[in-house]
Amino acid sequence: DEDVALAKSLLAQDKGGKIQLPKDHIVSESLEGSGELCHGQNIPSEKMGLDIGPDTIRSYSDHIKTAKTVFWNGPMGLFESKSFAKGTMEMARV
């Protein structure tokens, strides 16, 4: 919560569109199971975003392929769980 103001400030300053937010997510009410696809950036309050979705994987992959340098600051989701590791593993592969 304390970083919301910083995030809003950074997004407001991003005039060139370099910051890309997820287009979809894999969400779940618990850390168990396979989750479900949630389109857009608004995750229902009773659910957790546990991975990026297929549209985001494609978008991020296309963007990364054009980069000369990538600084990776962590996983895309709960990669320790096979059900929520696809986004992280695909980004590592790309």
Contacts in CASP RR format, 6 or more apart in sequence:
PFRMAT RR
TARGET T0000
AUTHOR 0000-0000-0000
METHOD contacts of the structure
MODEL  1
DEDVALAKSLLAQDKGGKIQLPKDHIVSESLEGSGELCHGQNIPSEKMGL
DIGPDTIRSYSDHIKTAKTVFWNGPMGLFESKSFAKGTMEMARV
10 19 0 8 1.000
11 19 0 8 1.000
20 59 0 8 1.000
20 60 0 8 1.000
20 63 0 8 1.000
21 41 0 8 1.000
22 40 0 8 1.000
22 41 0 8 1.000
22 52 0 8 1.000
22 53 0 8 1.000
22 56 0 8 1.000
23 39 0 8 1.000
23 40 0 8 1.000
23 41 0 8 1.000
23 53 0 8 1.000
23 55 0 8 1.000
23 56 0 8 1.000
23 59 0 8 1.000
24 37 0 8 1.000
24 38 0 8 1.000
24 39 0 8 1.000
24 40 0 8 1.000
24 52 0 8 1.000
24 53 0 8 1.000
24 54 0 8 1.000
24 55 0 8 1.000
24 56 0 8 1.000
25 37 0 8 1.000
25 38 0 8 1.000
25 40 0 8 1.000
25 43 0 8 1.000
25 49 0 8 1.000
25 50 0 8 1.000
25 51 0 8 1.000
25 52 0 8 1.000
25 53 0 8 1.000
25 56 0 8 1.000
26 35 0 8 1.000
26 36 0 8 1.000
26 37 0 8 1.000
26 38 0 8 1.000
26 49 0 8 1.000
26 50 0 8 1.000
26 51 0 8 1.000
26 52 0 8 1.000
26 53 0 8 1.000
26 83 0 8 1.000
26 84 0 8 1.000
26 86 0 8 1.000
27 35 0 8 1.000
27 36 0 8 1.000
27 37 0 8 1.000
27 38 0 8 1.000
27 43 0 8 1.000
27 44 0 8 1.000
27 47 0 8 1.000
27 48 0 8 1.000
27 49 0 8 1.000
27 50 0 8 1.000
28 34 0 8 1.000
28 35 0 8 1.000
28 36 0 8 1.000
28 47 0 8 1.000
28 48 0 8 1.000
28 49 0 8 1.000
28 50 0 8 1.000
28 84 0 8 1.000
29 46 0 8 1.000
29 47 0 8 1.000
29 48 0 8 1.000
31 48 0 8 1.000
31 50 0 8 1.000
31 78 0 8 1.000
31 81 0 8 1.000
33 83 0 8 1.000
34 83 0 8 1.000
35 50 0 8 1.000
35 83 0 8 1.000
35 84 0 8 1.000
37 53 0 8 1.000
37 54 0 8 1.000
38 44 0 8 1.000
38 47 0 8 1.000
38 49 0 8 1.000
39 55 0 8 1.000
43 49 0 8 1.000
49 77 0 8 1.000
50 77 0 8 1.000
50 78 0 8 1.000
50 81 0 8 1.000
50 83 0 8 1.000
50 84 0 8 1.000
51 76 0 8 1.000
51 77 0 8 1.000
51 78 0 8 1.000
51 84 0 8 1.000
51 85 0 8 1.000
51 86 0 8 1.000
51 87 0 8 1.000
51 88 0 8 1.000
52 60 0 8 1.000
52 76 0 8 1.000
52 77 0 8 1.000
52 87 0 8 1.000
53 86 0 8 1.000
53 87 0 8 1.000
56 87 0 8 1.000
57 86 0 8 1.000
57 87 0 8 1.000
57 90 0 8 1.000
57 91 0 8 1.000
60 91 0 8 1.000
60 94 0 8 1.000
61 90 0 8 1.000
61 91 0 8 1.000
61 94 0 8 1.000
64 70 0 8 1.000
64 91 0 8 1.000
64 94 0 8 1.000
65 94 0 8 1.000
72 91 0 8 1.000
74 88 0 8 1.000
75 88 0 8 1.000
76 87 0 8 1.000
76 88 0 8 1.000
76 91 0 8 1.000
77 84 0 8 1.000
77 85 0 8 1.000
77 87 0 8 1.000
77 88 0 8 1.000
78 84 0 8 1.000
78 85 0 8 1.000
79 85 0 8 1.000
79 87 0 8 1.000
79 88 0 8 1.000
79 89 0 8 1.000
END
